[in-house]
Amino acid sequence: KSKQDEKYLLIGEIMRLHKSIHVFFSIAHLNNAELRKNLSNSDLEPRRFIITYKEGFAPLLPLSNTLGGSNENNFLIGEILPEFAARMNETEEIHVEEDVLYHLIKSINPQDVSEEDLEKLSNSTSEQHSRLRSGSTEVHPYGIAMVKAPQVSRAWMYGPRAKKICIIDTGYNYDHQDLPKAGVSGYTGYLNHNLDWKQDGHGHGTHVAGVIGALNNQYGVVGVAPNLNLPLHIVRIFNSDASYIWASDLINAVQECVNAGSNVVNMSLGRSGQPLQSEINAYKKFLYDDNVLVVAASGNSGSWGNAPSYPASYDDVISVASVERNRERSNFSTHNSRVNLAAPGGSILSTWKDGKYYRLSGTSMATPHVSGVAALAWSHFQSKHATEIRSALFDSATDLGPPGRDNYYGYGLLNAKKLYMLLRDNYKNAQQFKFKAKYFVNNSRRCI
């Protein structure tokens, strides 16, 4: 086992070493007949809870009840009775909430694209941003031109100046001839049940990776920031069936990105329901303390719900909606007050598993455009903080729909050229931003 895995597996015992108040529920209480007879059947079964604590106040649980946690984000995971969770919540130093499940945001209308189709597309002006070299069968997807990525130099997208992008998804087709290898790392271990990050039995993660960094090699497609040495970190959290994952594991997955030196985290997953305090705390820390941008898909419920989807709907996460080739909003794109930016997400051509290419539609396809452009522009201005890049992304967007921010496009369409120019012109005074990044503080005693 790696040291990282041992940390996760032994986290319950590690937390015992903290200066703490010891909230200990003995196994004897589980058999308390007086207590059990007052509970419903559903309350008699232990459930999975996230126990967030103030620094220095880690609670102590029996090892049999401890499932893991995060030192960096001040929480542990316990399998306890709801009644005990309610009692623990009566203290001011800890906050207990039930863990919830996330799912991959499924893409719409997947279409296989053959090599013959690619060759035809390479001669179509609708799919390219410039005349391709003679003899090339490479396709420049329309989204790359729409966000003006080619108008920003990719010269710094390798080496020490490059900003690393972490992709939390279904894996990475490492042997795909159109994807970078040299600068790519990944995580395999406890969090993903030892799934090989270099494999992608689903295809979604490889498609996202292609939008970000498909190579400019006269073959296949081109990404937002193509470079043989593009620094990527892959955290595969979904298996080939893209089954559900826990919110607590997702926080740890983002922390893995941070620990690997990532500057931008791309996620195309979501859940409905209510916000969790543990997640609010974690995403605030990632942005302000860790200097990391987290970018997430707003969701594909545009035609039937539009309820907030998390983590995209958190204040400190960038929520991305989708537009079509004509810059009109995609009918599937979730639109609500949490949307920050819009990017191309309709019928996006990119890499796929087994060395193939697919067209997919969804906010999952729009999100990597934002992640790629953020890293591309940021690589030219290394001293900028993530909050400055975030605010400049919003202020440089091309306004679409009603004037100003709206629920369909957020602040507007992603614009790499304007973003670069804004940052180049020393646009760094937070008071100048139309959007002012704030460190939101909840004074409630439940905010830990």
N, C-alpha and C positions, 0 to 999 in steps of 0.2 A: 504494500500500500504506500502511496505517496504521502509526504508530510501534509499536503493539503487535505487529503482524504482523512488522515488521522485526526486532523483538526476538527473536521466536521463530525466524525464519529465519536470523538471524545469531548465534544463541546460541553456536554452536561457537567462533566467532572471539572473541566477547565473553569467553568463559571463558579464552581464552589470556592475557587481561590480568590474571588473578588471580595472586597469589603462589601458586605451586604447585610440586609435584614433577611433572616431566614424564614421564608414562608414554607412550612413543611406540613404536608398532609400525609399522615401515615396510612399505610395499607389497612390498618385496623378500621379506619373510618369508612372504608369502602363497604364494610360488612355491618355497619351500624343499622340495625333493624329499624330503629325508631326513625332514622333519616330516610331509609329506603321506602318505607311504607307510605311516605308523603309525596313520593315522586311518581311521575307517570312512567310507563314502560320505556318511552323514548329517552327519558332522562337517566335511566339506569345503565345505559351504555356509554362508556367513555368516548369522547369525541376529540378531535384535533384542534388545539387552541394555540394562538400566538400570544406569548406573554412578554409584553414590552416593559422594560424597566428603565428607571433613571440610572445614569452611569454611577457605578459603585453600589447599586442596590439589586444585584441579581438574586432572584428567588432561588431557593433550594428545593428541588423536587426529587422524589425517589428515582433511581436510575431506570426502574421499570416504566416510569411515566415520561421519561425524557427522550425525545426523538431527534433533537438537534438544535440548531439556533445560529446566531451570528453575534460574535463579539463586537464586530465593527458597527453593527446596527442595533445593538443593545436589545436583543430579544432571544428567547428560547422557545422551543416548540414542545408542548406537553400534551399527552393524551390523558385527559382527566374528565371527570363527570361535570356536566353543565352546572350543577349545584355548587361544586367546588370552585368553578370558574367565577361564578357570581360572588362567592365569598372573597376570593382573591381580589376582585374588582373593588372591594370596599376599602382597600388601602390606597393612599395617595401616591405611593412610590411605583406602583405597577399598573398596567392596563392590560386586560385580558379580552381577546376577541377570537371568535371562531375562524379557523383557517378556511380559505375558499379556493375553488378550482378555476384555473384559466384554461382556455382552449385556443388553438390556432385559428386565426381568422381565415376561413376558407375562401379561396379565390373563385372567380366566376368564369364560366365558359372556357376551360382549358382546351387549347388547340395545339396539336403536334405540328411542328414545322420541319419539313424535310430539307435535305441539302439542296434538292432541286428548287424548292420554294425559296430558299435563301438566295440562290443565284438569281432568281427572277426579281426578288425584292431589291437586290443590290443595284438593279437598273431602274428602280422606281424612285422618282423624286419625292414621293410622299414619305419615304422611310429614311431619307438621308439629309444631313445638314450641309453637305458640301459634295463636290464631285469626287467620286472615289478613284483611287489609282487604277491604272489600266491593268486588267487581268485580275483585279480583286473581286472576291465574292462576298466581301464583308458588308454587313448592313448596319447603318447608323439609325437606331430606333428614333422615332419622332420625338420622344420625350427628352432625349439628350439635348436636342436643339431647342426645344420649347423652353427649357430652364436655363438656356444659354451657357451650359457647362463648357463647351469648346472655346468660349471667349475668355476663359480664365486659364492661365498657364498651369499645366500639370507637372511642371518641372520639379516641384518640391514634394511630390507624392511618393517619396521613398527616402530612406535614410533618416537621420536624426531630426530633420525638420518636419517630416510627415506626421500627420495626426492619425492615430490608429483608430480603426472602426471595428467595433465588436458586433457580431451578428448573432442574436439569440434566436434559434430557429430549429429546423429539422436536420441540420448538418450541411455538409459541403462536399460536392463531387470533386475531390482533390485531383483526380486524374483527367478532368475535363480539359481538353486542349485549348479552350478559350478563357480559362481562369488562371489567375496568378498562383504561384506556389512558394516562391523564395521567401516572401515576407509574411507568410500565413502561419499562424499558430492556432492551437485549439485546446479545449478542455475535454478530458475523458476521466470520469471518476464517480464519486459517490452521488453527486447531484443528478447525473443522467444515467445512473445504473450501469456505468462503464460502457456506454454506447460509443462507438468510434466516431469522432467528429469528422474524420476524413471520408465518411460514407453518408449518403443521403438516399434512403430508400423511399422517401416521399417525393422530393423534388422542389418543394417550396423554398427551402433555404438556399439551394443552388440558384434558383431564379432570382431571389433577392440579391445574392452575391454578384450575379451577372449585371444587374442594373447598376450596382455600385462600381464594379471594377473589371468587367469583361475586357479582354485585351484588344489593343489596336494592332492586330497582326494579319490583316488582309484576309481574315476568315471569320465567319460567324457573325457576331455582333460586337458593339463597342459600348462600354459603360460610362458612367459619369466621370470617373477618375481612373482611366486605364494606365496601369504600370506593372511591369513584370515583378517589381519588388514592393507592390502596394501592401502596406501593413494592415492585415486583417487578423482578428481573433475570433474564432468560431466556438460558440457554446451551444452544443447540440442538446436541447432539453426535450425534444419530441422524438418518439420512435417513428417507424415507417407509417404507422397508423395515425400519427399526430394526436395521440391520446392526451388527456388532461394532465396538468401539473398544478402543484399547490402554490399559493401566493407566497408563502414563506420560502419555497424553493426558488421562485422567480427573483425575489430580493437577493438571495444568495448567488444566483446566476449573474445578476448585474454586478454584484460585489466581485465576482470572479473576473468580470470584464475590467473593473477598476484595478484590481490587483495585478492584472496582466498589462497595465499601462495604457488602456484604451482611453480615448478622448471623446468618442461618440459611440452611443449604444443604439442599435436598430432593433426594434421589436414589432412583429406583426401578429400580435396575439391580443386577447382581450377577455373580459368578463362583464356581466351586468351586475346589478346589486348596488351596495353601498360602499363608500370609501372606507378603508381600514387605516387606523391611526399608525400602525406599524409601517404601512406603505407611504403614508404622508411624510413620516419622519425620514424614511430611507431615501425617497426621491429628492427631498429637500437637501439632505446631506450629499447625495451624489452631485447635485448641481452646484451648491455653494461651497461645500468643504472639499469635495474631491475634484472639482473643476471638470465635470463630465456632462455632456449633453445627452439626454435620453430622448429618443424620437420614437413615437409609436403611432400605429394606424388608428384612425378615429373609429373604424368599423364599417361594416357593409349592410347596415340596417336602414338605409335611406328610404327604402320603399315600404317599410312596415313598422318602424319603431322610433329610431333616432334617440333612444335613451343613452345616457352617458355610458361609455365603455372605458373601463380601466385597464391598464394604467394611463391611457391617453388623456383621460379627463382630469388628471391631477394637475395642480397649478404649475408644478416644476417639471412637467413632461411636455414635449412639443407634440400636439395632436395634428395629424395630417389627413386631409380630405383628398378626394380624387376628382380630376377633370379628364375630359375626353380630348381627342385630337383637335377639336374645334374650340377648346378652352372653356366649353360649357361644363357644368358640374355633371358628374356621373350619377345616374339615377339611383345607383346602389349606395352611394357615399353617404355615410351618416352625417347629418348636419344638426348641430346644436351649439350652445353658447361656449363650448369648450374647444371648438376647432380653432387652430392657430394659423395653419398654412394649407395651401392647395398645391398639388403636383400631379403630373400625368399618371393615371392609373387605369386607363381604358385600353384594353387589348395591347398590352406591353409585351414586346418580343424580347426574350432573354434566354440564358442558359438553363438547362434542365438536367435531371439525373441521367446517368448512363451516357453522357456525352451528347445528349440531344438538345433541342431548342423547343421552347413552347411559348405560346401567347397566353397570358393570363390577364384577368381584370380584377381590380380590387384596390382598396386602400393599402393593402399589403405591398402593392407594386408602386404606389405613390410614395410611400415612406422612405424606401432606400434612395430615391432621388434627393430627398432632403438631407439624409445622412451623408450621402456622397458629396453634395455641394457644400455642406457645412464643413466637412473635413478638408475639402479642396481649398476653400477660401481661407480657412483657419491656418492652413500650412504656410500661408504667406505672411501671417501676422501671429507668430507664436506666442507673443507676450499677452495677447488678449485673453481675458477670462471667459469662461463658458457663458456667463450671463451677458457679456458684451456681444458674443457671437449670436446668441439667442435673440437678443433685442434687435441687432442689426439684420438678422434674417427676416424679422417681422417688418421692420421699417423699409427694407429694400424690396419687399414683395410688390408685384404689379397688381394694383387694385382691380378686382373683378366684381361683378354684381353691383349691389347698391354701394354708394360711396362710403368709404371707411370700412371698418371691420364688420363682417356679417357672419351668420351661422353656416353659410354654404361654403365660403372660400376662406374664412378667417381674415387675416390681414391681406390675403391675395395670393397670386401665383408666385411660386419660388422663382427667384431671378438671380443667378450666380454672378452675372456681370455687375449688376447694381450692388450686390452684396460686397463684392471685391472693392468696388469704387468707394463705397461708404466706409469700409474699414481702412482703405488706403488714405482717405482724407482725414484720418485721425478722428473718426467719429466714435469717441470713447466716453464722452460725458453722459453719464446715465440720465441726467436731468434733461438732455436733449431728446431722448427717445420718446416716440409716440407711445410705445409700450415700455413701462418702467418695471424692470424685474425687481420684485420685492421679496424680502424674506418674511413670508407670512408667519405670524406667530399667533397661535391659539392660546389664550390665557386660561382656558379651561384647565381644571386640575387633571383632566384626562389626557392633556397634551404633554407627552413625556419626551 
